[in-house]
């Protein structure tokens, strides 16, 4: 951050996460599910969107920097 001493700027830690969708089946869940946090992340959550579709995520992948995030076309 421009103009601030280096000693007060916290280190950056980069991560990326993906969500996954449960498709072609009725949701087995009626509410959100929050797991116990795990080391290095919060765990994968179960979320119901406004249409009742089930989404899992986000997972976490620690990366070296912003340049390590591939575009969705290259995944």
C-alpha positions as CSV (number, residue, x, y, z in Angstrom):
1,X,0.0,0.0,0.0
2,X,1.5,3.2,-1.2
3,X,2.7,5.5,1.5
4,X,2.5,3.1,4.4
5,X,5.6,1.6,6.1
6,X,6.3,-2.0,5.2
7,X,6.3,-3.1,8.8
8,X,2.5,-2.4,9.3
9,X,1.3,-4.0,6.0
10,X,0.2,-7.6,6.6
11,X,1.4,-10.4,4.3
12,X,-0.9,-11.4,1.4
13,X,-2.0,-15.0,1.3
14,X,-3.8,-16.0,-1.9
15,X,-6.3,-18.8,-2.3
16,X,-8.9,-19.8,-4.9
17,X,-12.1,-21.7,-4.3
18,X,-14.6,-23.5,-6.5
19,X,-18.3,-24.2,-6.0
20,X,-19.9,-27.5,-7.3
21,X,-23.5,-28.0,-8.1
22,X,-25.6,-31.1,-7.4
23,X,-27.6,-31.7,-10.5
24,X,-30.2,-34.1,-11.9
25,X,-31.6,-35.0,-8.5
26,X,-33.8,-33.6,-5.8
27,X,-32.0,-31.9,-2.9
28,X,-31.5,-34.3,0.1
29,X,-31.1,-31.2,2.3
30,X,-33.7,-28.8,3.8
31,X,-31.3,-26.3,5.3
32,X,-27.8,-25.0,5.1
33,X,-25.0,-27.1,6.5
34,X,-21.9,-25.5,8.1
35,X,-19.1,-27.9,8.9
36,X,-16.6,-27.7,11.7
37,X,-13.7,-25.5,10.4
38,X,-10.6,-27.5,9.3
39,X,-7.0,-26.4,9.4
40,X,-6.3,-23.9,6.5
41,X,-10.0,-23.4,5.6
42,X,-13.6,-23.2,6.7
43,X,-14.6,-26.6,5.3
44,X,-17.0,-27.1,2.4
45,X,-20.5,-25.8,3.0
46,X,-23.8,-26.9,1.6
47,X,-25.9,-24.0,0.3
48,X,-29.3,-23.9,-1.2
49,X,-29.8,-21.2,-3.8
50,X,-33.1,-19.3,-4.4
51,X,-34.2,-22.0,-6.8
52,X,-33.5,-24.8,-4.3
53,X,-30.4,-26.0,-6.2
54,X,-27.7,-27.5,-4.0
55,X,-24.2,-26.0,-4.1
56,X,-21.1,-27.3,-2.3
57,X,-18.2,-25.1,-1.6
58,X,-16.1,-23.3,-1.7
59,X,-13.2,-25.6,-1.4
60,X,-9.8,-23.9,-0.9
61,X,-6.5,-24.2,-2.9
62,X,-3.7,-22.0,-1.6
63,X,-1.7,-20.5,-4.5
64,X,1.5,-18.5,-4.7
65,X,0.1,-15.4,-6.2
66,X,-2.6,-13.8,-8.3
67,X,-0.8,-15.0,-11.5
68,X,-1.5,-18.6,-10.4
69,X,-5.2,-18.3,-11.0
70,X,-6.0,-19.8,-14.3
71,X,-8.8,-18.6,-16.4
72,X,-11.9,-20.8,-16.5
73,X,-11.2,-21.5,-20.2
74,X,-7.8,-23.1,-19.2
75,X,-9.1,-25.3,-16.3
